Amino acid sequence: MASVSAHPDVMEKLVSLCKRRGFIFQSSEIYGGTGSVWDYGPLGVELKKNLKDRWWHAMVRARDDIEGLDAAILMHPRVWEASGHVAGFTDPLVECRNCKRRFRADDPSIKGTPGMPDAQCPVCGAKGTLSEPRLFNLMFKTFMGPVEESAAVVYLRPETAQGIYVNFLNVQQSMRQKVPFGIAQIGKAFRNEITPGNFIFRTREFEQMEMQFFVDPEAKPPERSDMEWFEYWMAQRMQWHQGLGLAPERLQFHRHTKDELAHYARAAFDVEFDFGGSLGFQEIEGVHHRGDFDLSQHQKFSNKKLEYFDQPNNRRFVPYVIETSAGADRTTLAVLVNAYREEEVPGESEGRTVLGLSPALAPIKAGVFPLVKKDGMPEMAHRVADDLRRVFPIFYDDGGAIGRRYRRQDEVGTPFGITIDGQSTQDGTVTVRDRDTLQQVRVSADQLRAYLGERIGPSA
């Protein structure tokens, strides 16, 4: 359990902002909502897409040793037997016989030992009503075809990694890759969590950004060894998260102890972010040395060889796997928490709420505002907005006082505000306001694209 953070708990305020400003909505809200399932609104989908694009560029487009993949959500059920998910992907579940609520057996809010008379339900407070723990499989089960029978059972994938493993040779041979190389994928996964919560931190439907890097278990210098690749990817992934603008003091590594390690794992570290309040430091990405477990298991269960042929040395081997597995939703939440701030503005009685998002991640890059709705200002503002919109996501707003329009864009993380005033229609210059410094400079309208592009930087 995480210790209480020195950073404030902004989750409740963030949930309200996200709904009010079109980032994230409760799924099926008009029907009372669906437990721990969320819909990304217009600004949320842009923010998350920017984040995923940045990951894809860093992992695939900027490298020649990693290939992309988009494997199917539905896979042969034997895949999940080989991976161990059918037999072992379980959590201990207890149920209160009084209020019918269900909890993980290790839920810290439970007092006493479940199944014993001293155990107290954390919701209704009844004692002795909690059942003994029983194992609960976290995979969603469904049926393929028109008949619901055991032979037709398939699962919604609980992770994207297995689609990479079963395609190892397909990708390696078709792209003529040589070990060491990786395969990356972004995709939806599903887990029937017993106690999801904390907004989009733990949900039943979520998106993963995973990369499996295949290495030679017997690599000799000057080639990197498997552990050197593991350390390399740890450093790369921490550097990537810092590049999102996450505060370095809110990031740390957590090393898995022997009790935490999976039975096949040789080493594992989590990248953790401090979400503030009682949530504190929590995992947003895992870096795992999985050995040859996954490929060996699929080779065994499928009766198909998944060996790599090292032609220069005339040897075949099953590669070790170094995995990096990031949660797109958790990382999006970390970015929002890190960016949220409330501050006073000198000379103003009202403070402001700001999302200090990195300009490259911000869903809207600039707001365009005519100072008043006359004297040719709206017409020029529309021309400016239309020109910029060819390159950047732009928001046009002519409603209300200019200060209020600035505040609305501050709250959604828009880094720049462009105002067309009386001088603009005379000399073709506009005012550009910086979200963070509040400084304003005049820029020629025909130089705006270059001015913004230089300060926003590449999105990836």
C-alpha positions as CSV (number, residue, x, y, z in Angstrom):
1,M,0.0,0.0,0.0
2,A,1.4,3.4,-1.0
3,S,2.3,5.9,1.8
4,V,0.5,9.2,1.8
5,S,2.1,11.6,-0.7
6,A,3.4,15.1,-0.1
7,H,1.5,16.2,-3.2
8,P,-2.1,17.1,-2.7
9,D,-5.0,14.8,-3.8
10,V,-6.5,16.5,-6.9
11,M,-8.4,13.5,-8.2
12,E,-11.9,14.7,-7.3
13,K,-11.2,18.1,-8.9
14,L,-9.7,16.4,-11.9
15,V,-12.7,14.1,-12.4
16,S,-15.0,17.2,-12.4
17,L,-12.8,19.1,-14.8
18,C,-12.5,16.2,-17.2
19,K,-16.3,15.8,-17.4
20,R,-17.0,19.6,-17.6
21,R,-14.4,20.3,-20.3
22,G,-14.8,17.2,-22.5
23,F,-11.9,15.0,-21.5
24,I,-13.5,11.9,-20.0
25,F,-17.1,10.9,-19.3
26,Q,-18.6,8.0,-17.4
27,S,-19.6,5.3,-19.8
28,S,-23.3,4.9,-20.4
29,E,-24.0,7.7,-17.9
30,I,-27.6,8.2,-18.9
31,Y,-28.3,4.6,-17.8
32,G,-26.5,5.1,-14.4
33,G,-23.1,4.4,-15.7
34,T,-21.0,1.2,-16.2
35,G,-18.6,0.4,-13.3
36,S,-15.1,1.5,-14.0
37,V,-15.6,2.0,-17.7
38,W,-14.9,5.4,-19.2
39,D,-15.4,7.3,-22.5
40,Y,-12.8,9.7,-23.8
41,G,-14.4,13.0,-25.0
42,P,-13.2,15.3,-27.7
43,L,-10.3,16.7,-25.7
44,G,-9.5,13.4,-24.0
45,V,-9.2,11.5,-27.2
46,E,-6.8,14.1,-28.6
47,L,-4.6,14.0,-25.5
48,K,-4.5,10.2,-25.4
49,K,-3.8,10.1,-29.1
50,N,-0.9,12.5,-28.8
51,L,0.5,10.3,-26.0
52,K,0.2,7.1,-28.1
53,D,1.7,8.8,-31.1
54,R,4.6,9.9,-29.1
55,W,5.2,6.3,-27.8
56,W,4.8,4.9,-31.3
57,H,7.3,7.3,-32.7
58,A,9.9,6.6,-29.9
59,M,9.4,2.8,-30.2
60,V,8.9,2.2,-33.9
61,R,9.4,5.0,-36.3
62,A,12.6,6.4,-34.7
63,R,14.3,3.0,-34.6
64,D,15.2,0.3,-37.1
65,D,15.2,-2.6,-34.6
66,I,11.5,-2.5,-33.6
67,E,8.6,-3.4,-35.8
68,G,4.9,-2.6,-35.3
69,L,2.0,-5.0,-34.9
70,D,-1.8,-4.9,-34.4
71,A,-2.9,-8.3,-33.3
72,A,-6.5,-9.4,-32.9
73,I,-8.3,-9.1,-29.5
74,L,-9.9,-12.6,-29.9
75,M,-7.3,-15.4,-30.0
76,H,-7.3,-19.1,-30.0
77,P,-8.2,-20.2,-26.4
78,R,-5.0,-22.4,-26.2
79,V,-3.0,-19.2,-26.3
80,W,-4.3,-18.4,-22.8
81,E,-3.7,-21.9,-21.6
82,A,-0.1,-21.7,-22.7
83,S,0.4,-18.2,-21.1
84,G,-1.0,-19.5,-17.8
85,H,-3.9,-17.1,-17.7
86,V,-6.6,-19.8,-17.7
87,A,-5.1,-21.6,-14.7
88,G,-3.4,-18.8,-12.9
89,F,-4.8,-15.3,-13.7
90,T,-6.8,-15.1,-10.6
91,D,-7.5,-12.9,-7.6
92,P,-8.8,-14.0,-4.1
93,L,-12.4,-12.8,-3.8
94,V,-14.5,-12.5,-0.7
95,E,-18.2,-11.6,-0.5
96,C,-20.3,-10.0,2.3
97,R,-23.4,-12.1,2.9
98,N,-25.2,-9.1,4.3
99,C,-24.7,-6.3,1.7
100,K,-23.6,-8.6,-1.2
101,R,-20.6,-6.5,-2.0
102,R,-17.4,-8.2,-3.2
103,F,-13.8,-7.4,-2.4
104,R,-10.3,-8.6,-2.9
105,A,-9.3,-10.7,0.1
106,D,-6.2,-8.5,0.6
107,D,-8.2,-5.2,0.5
108,P,-6.6,-3.1,3.3
109,S,-10.0,-1.7,4.3
110,I,-11.1,-5.1,5.6
111,K,-10.7,-5.5,9.3
112,G,-9.9,-9.0,10.6
113,T,-9.5,-12.2,8.6
114,P,-12.1,-13.0,5.9
115,G,-14.1,-16.1,6.8
116,M,-13.6,-15.6,10.5
117,P,-16.1,-14.1,13.0
118,D,-13.9,-11.0,13.6
119,A,-13.9,-10.0,9.9
120,Q,-15.8,-6.7,9.3
121,C,-17.3,-5.6,6.0
122,P,-15.8,-2.3,5.0
123,V,-19.1,-1.1,3.4
124,C,-21.9,-2.2,5.7
125,G,-19.8,-2.7,8.8
126,A,-21.3,-6.2,9.6
127,K,-19.1,-8.6,11.4
128,G,-18.7,-12.3,10.6
129,T,-20.4,-11.9,7.2
130,L,-17.4,-12.1,4.9
131,S,-17.0,-15.4,3.1
132,E,-13.7,-17.3,2.9
133,P,-11.5,-16.3,-0.1
134,R,-12.1,-18.0,-3.3
135,L,-10.1,-17.7,-6.6
136,F,-11.7,-15.5,-9.2
137,N,-10.5,-15.5,-12.8
138,L,-10.0,-12.0,-14.2
139,M,-10.6,-12.9,-17.9
140,F,-13.8,-12.0,-19.6
141,K,-15.2,-15.1,-21.3
142,T,-17.4,-15.2,-24.4
143,F,-18.4,-17.6,-27.1
144,M,-17.4,-17.7,-30.8
145,G,-20.1,-18.8,-33.2
146,P,-23.8,-19.4,-32.8
147,V,-23.7,-22.1,-30.1
148,E,-22.8,-21.3,-26.5
149,E,-20.8,-24.4,-25.5
150,S,-17.5,-25.1,-24.0
151,A,-15.9,-25.9,-27.3
152,A,-16.7,-22.3,-28.5
153,V,-15.3,-20.5,-25.5
154,V,-12.9,-17.6,-26.3
155,Y,-11.6,-14.8,-24.1
156,L,-11.2,-11.0,-24.4
157,R,-7.4,-10.7,-24.1
158,P,-6.2,-9.6,-20.7
159,E,-3.0,-8.3,-22.2
160,T,-1.6,-7.5,-25.7
161,A,1.7,-9.3,-25.3
162,Q,0.6,-12.8,-26.3
163,G,-0.3,-11.5,-29.8
164,I,3.3,-10.4,-30.2
165,Y,4.7,-13.8,-29.0
166,V,2.6,-15.9,-31.4
167,N,3.7,-13.6,-34.3
168,F,7.3,-13.6,-33.4
169,L,8.5,-15.6,-36.4
170,N,5.9,-14.0,-38.8
171,V,7.4,-10.6,-38.0
172,Q,11.0,-11.7,-37.8
173,Q,11.0,-13.5,-41.1
174,S,8.8,-11.1,-43.1
175,M,10.8,-8.1,-42.1
176,R,14.2,-10.0,-42.2
177,Q,15.0,-8.8,-38.6
178,K,17.9,-10.1,-36.7
179,V,18.0,-10.7,-32.9
180,P,18.2,-8.4,-31.0
181,F,15.0,-6.8,-32.2
182,G,11.6,-5.9,-30.9
183,I,7.9,-5.9,-31.7
184,A,5.6,-3.1,-30.5
185,Q,1.8,-2.9,-30.2
186,I,-0.9,-0.5,-28.9
187,G,-4.2,-2.1,-28.1
188,K,-7.2,-2.7,-25.9
189,A,-7.1,-5.3,-23.1
190,F,-9.8,-6.4,-20.6
191,R,-9.7,-7.5,-17.0
192,N,-12.7,-8.2,-14.8
193,E,-11.2,-6.4,-11.8
194,I,-12.9,-7.1,-8.5
195,T,-12.2,-3.7,-7.0
196,P,-11.4,-1.2,-9.8
197,G,-11.4,2.5,-9.1
198,N,-9.4,5.8,-8.9
199,F,-10.9,7.2,-12.1
200,I,-9.0,5.8,-15.1
201,F,-6.2,4.3,-13.0
202,R,-7.7,0.8,-12.7
203,T,-10.5,0.0,-15.2
204,R,-12.0,-3.1,-16.7
205,E,-11.3,-2.0,-20.3
206,F,-8.0,-0.3,-20.9
207,E,-5.3,0.3,-23.5
208,Q,-1.7,-1.0,-23.3
209,M,1.4,0.2,-25.1
210,E,3.7,-2.8,-25.0
211,M,7.0,-3.7,-26.6
212,Q,8.7,-7.1,-26.5
213,F,12.4,-7.1,-27.2
214,F,14.0,-10.4,-28.2
215,V,17.6,-11.0,-27.3
216,D,20.2,-13.7,-27.5
217,P,20.6,-15.4,-24.1
218,E,24.2,-16.2,-24.9
219,A,25.3,-12.9,-26.4
220,K,29.0,-12.3,-26.2
221,P,30.8,-8.9,-26.1
222,P,30.7,-6.5,-27.9
223,E,27.0,-7.4,-28.1
224,R,24.9,-6.4,-25.1
225,S,24.0,-9.2,-22.7
226,D,20.3,-9.8,-21.8
227,M,20.8,-8.0,-18.5
228,E,22.5,-5.1,-20.2
229,W,19.5,-4.8,-22.5
230,F,17.2,-4.9,-19.5
231,E,19.1,-2.0,-17.9
232,Y,19.1,-0.1,-21.3
233,W,15.3,-0.3,-21.5
234,M,14.8,0.7,-17.9
235,A,16.8,3.9,-18.7
236,Q,15.0,4.5,-22.0
237,R,11.6,4.2,-20.5
238,M,12.3,6.5,-17.6
239,Q,13.7,9.1,-20.0
240,W,10.5,8.9,-22.1
241,H,8.2,9.5,-19.2
242,Q,10.3,12.5,-18.2
243,G,10.0,13.8,-21.8
244,L,6.2,13.9,-21.3
245,G,6.8,16.7,-18.8
246,L,6.3,14.5,-15.7
247,A,8.1,16.0,-12.8
248,P,11.3,14.0,-12.1
249,E,10.6,14.0,-8.3
250,R,7.3,12.3,-9.0
251,L,8.9,9.4,-10.8
252,Q,10.7,6.5,-9.3
253,F,11.6,2.8,-10.0
254,H,10.2,0.1,-7.8
255,R,12.2,-3.2,-7.9
256,H,10.1,-6.3,-7.6
257,T,11.1,-8.4,-4.6
258,K,11.4,-12.2,-4.8
259,D,7.8,-12.5,-3.5
260,E,6.6,-10.1,-6.2
261,L,8.4,-11.6,-9.1
262,A,6.5,-14.0,-11.4
263,H,7.9,-17.5,-11.3
264,Y,9.5,-17.2,-14.7
265,A,10.8,-13.6,-14.4
266,R,14.6,-12.9,-14.0
267,A,14.1,-9.3,-13.0
268,A,11.4,-6.7,-13.0
269,F,11.1,-3.0,-12.2
270,D,8.1,-0.7,-12.3
271,V,8.1,2.9,-13.3
272,E,6.0,4.6,-10.6
273,F,4.4,8.0,-10.6
274,D,3.3,9.9,-7.5
275,F,-0.4,10.6,-8.0
276,G,-0.7,12.5,-4.8
277,G,-2.8,12.0,-1.6
278,S,-3.4,8.5,-0.3
279,L,-2.8,7.0,-3.8
280,G,0.8,8.1,-3.8
281,F,3.4,6.2,-6.0
282,Q,1.7,3.7,-8.3
283,E,2.9,1.8,-11.4
284,I,2.4,3.3,-14.8
285,E,4.8,1.0,-16.7
286,G,6.6,-2.3,-16.1
287,V,10.0,-3.3,-17.4
288,H,10.4,-7.1,-17.2
289,H,13.0,-9.7,-18.0
290,R,10.7,-12.6,-18.9
291,G,13.5,-15.1,-19.9
292,D,12.4,-17.6,-22.6
293,F,9.1,-18.6,-20.8
294,D,6.6,-17.1,-23.2
295,L,8.1,-18.4,-26.5
296,S,8.9,-21.8,-24.9
297,Q,5.3,-22.2,-23.6
298,H,3.8,-21.4,-27.0
299,Q,6.2,-23.7,-28.7
300,K,5.1,-26.5,-26.3
301,F,1.4,-25.9,-26.6
302,S,1.3,-25.3,-30.3
303,N,3.8,-28.0,-31.3
304,K,5.4,-25.4,-33.6
305,K,9.0,-24.3,-33.4
306,L,9.5,-20.7,-32.3
307,E,13.3,-20.7,-32.5
308,Y,15.5,-18.1,-34.1
309,F,18.1,-19.3,-36.5
310,D,21.4,-17.5,-36.1
311,Q,22.8,-18.2,-39.6
312,P,26.4,-16.9,-39.2
313,N,26.9,-19.2,-36.2
314,N,24.7,-22.0,-37.4
315,R,22.7,-22.2,-34.2
316,R,19.1,-22.2,-33.2
317,F,17.8,-20.8,-29.9
318,V,14.7,-19.5,-28.2
319,P,15.3,-15.8,-27.4
320,Y,14.9,-14.2,-24.0
321,V,12.3,-11.4,-23.9
322,I,12.7,-7.9,-22.3
323,E,9.3,-6.4,-22.0
324,T,8.2,-2.8,-21.6
325,S,4.5,-2.5,-20.8
326,A,2.9,0.9,-20.3
327,G,-0.7,1.7,-19.6
328,A,-2.0,4.4,-22.0
329,D,-4.8,5.3,-19.6
330,R,-2.6,5.4,-16.5
331,T,0.0,7.5,-18.2
332,T,-2.7,9.9,-19.5
333,L,-3.9,10.2,-15.9
334,A,-0.4,10.8,-14.7
335,V,0.0,13.6,-17.3
336,L,-3.3,15.2,-16.1
337,V,-2.4,15.0,-12.4
338,N,1.1,16.3,-13.0
339,A,-0.3,19.2,-15.1
340,Y,-3.2,20.3,-12.8
341,R,-2.6,23.4,-10.7
342,E,-4.6,26.2,-9.1
343,E,-2.9,29.6,-8.7
344,E,-3.4,33.2,-8.0
345,V,-2.9,35.8,-10.7
346,P,-1.2,39.1,-9.6
347,G,-3.6,42.0,-9.9
348,E,-6.7,39.8,-10.1
349,S,-9.1,38.8,-7.4
350,E,-10.0,35.5,-8.9
351,G,-7.4,32.7,-9.3
352,R,-7.2,30.4,-12.2
353,T,-7.1,26.6,-12.8
354,V,-4.4,25.5,-15.3
355,L,-3.5,22.3,-17.0
356,G,0.2,22.8,-17.5
357,L,0.4,20.2,-20.3
358,S,3.5,19.9,-22.5
359,P,2.6,21.9,-25.7
360,A,3.3,18.7,-27.7
361,L,0.7,16.8,-25.8
362,A,-2.0,19.5,-25.4
363,P,-5.2,18.7,-27.3
364,I,-5.6,22.3,-28.5
365,K,-2.4,24.1,-29.5
366,A,-3.9,27.6,-29.6
367,G,-7.1,29.6,-29.0
368,V,-7.9,32.3,-31.5
369,F,-10.0,35.3,-30.2
370,P,-11.3,38.4,-31.8
371,L,-11.2,41.1,-29.1
372,V,-14.7,42.3,-30.1
373,K,-17.2,41.2,-32.7
374,K,-16.8,44.2,-35.0
375,D,-14.4,46.4,-37.0
376,G,-13.2,43.5,-39.1
377,M,-11.7,41.6,-36.1
378,P,-13.9,38.4,-36.4
379,E,-13.2,38.2,-40.2
380,M,-9.4,38.4,-39.6
381,A,-9.6,36.0,-36.6
382,H,-11.4,33.4,-38.8
383,R,-8.7,33.7,-41.5
384,V,-6.0,33.2,-38.9
385,A,-7.8,30.2,-37.3
386,D,-8.4,28.6,-40.7
387,D,-4.8,29.0,-41.7
388,L,-3.4,27.6,-38.5
389,R,-5.9,24.7,-38.4
390,R,-4.2,23.2,-41.4
391,V,-1.3,22.4,-39.1
392,F,-2.5,22.6,-35.5
393,P,-5.7,21.8,-33.5
394,I,-7.2,25.3,-33.0
395,F,-10.2,26.5,-31.0
396,Y,-12.0,29.7,-32.1
397,D,-13.9,31.6,-29.4
398,D,-15.6,34.9,-29.6
399,G,-17.9,34.6,-26.6
400,G,-17.5,36.7,-23.4
401,A,-14.8,38.9,-22.0
402,I,-11.3,38.2,-23.3
403,G,-10.0,37.3,-19.8
404,R,-12.7,34.7,-19.4
405,R,-11.8,33.2,-22.8
406,Y,-8.2,33.0,-21.7
407,R,-9.2,31.2,-18.5
408,R,-11.3,28.6,-20.4
409,Q,-8.3,27.7,-22.5
410,D,-5.9,27.7,-19.5
411,E,-8.2,25.1,-17.9
412,V,-7.9,22.7,-20.8
413,G,-4.1,23.1,-21.2
414,T,-4.0,25.3,-24.4
415,P,-0.5,26.7,-24.4
416,F,-1.1,29.8,-26.5
417,G,-3.9,32.4,-26.9
418,I,-4.0,34.5,-30.0
419,T,-5.9,37.8,-29.9
420,I,-6.9,39.9,-32.9
421,D,-7.4,43.5,-31.8
422,G,-7.7,46.9,-33.4
423,Q,-4.0,47.1,-34.2
424,S,-4.2,43.7,-36.0
425,T,-6.5,45.0,-38.7
426,Q,-4.1,47.9,-39.3
427,D,-0.6,46.3,-39.4
428,G,-1.3,42.5,-39.6
429,T,0.1,41.6,-36.2
430,V,-1.6,39.7,-33.4
431,T,-1.1,39.2,-29.7
432,V,0.2,35.8,-28.6
433,R,-0.2,35.0,-24.9
434,D,1.8,32.3,-23.2
435,R,-0.3,30.1,-20.8
436,D,2.4,29.6,-18.2
437,T,4.2,33.0,-18.1
438,L,1.1,35.1,-19.1
439,Q,3.5,37.2,-21.2
440,Q,2.2,38.6,-24.4
441,V,4.1,39.4,-27.6
442,R,3.1,40.8,-30.9
443,V,3.7,38.5,-33.9
444,S,3.0,39.0,-37.6
445,A,0.0,36.9,-38.6
446,D,1.9,35.4,-41.5
447,Q,4.6,34.2,-39.1
448,L,2.3,32.5,-36.7
449,R,2.8,29.0,-38.1
450,A,6.6,29.2,-37.6
451,Y,6.3,30.9,-34.2
452,L,3.9,28.2,-32.8
453,G,5.7,25.3,-34.5
454,E,9.0,26.3,-32.9
455,R,7.5,26.5,-29.4
456,I,5.2,23.4,-29.7
457,G,7.9,21.2,-31.1
458,P,7.3,17.8,-32.7
459,S,4.3,15.9,-31.3
460,A,6.4,12.7,-31.2
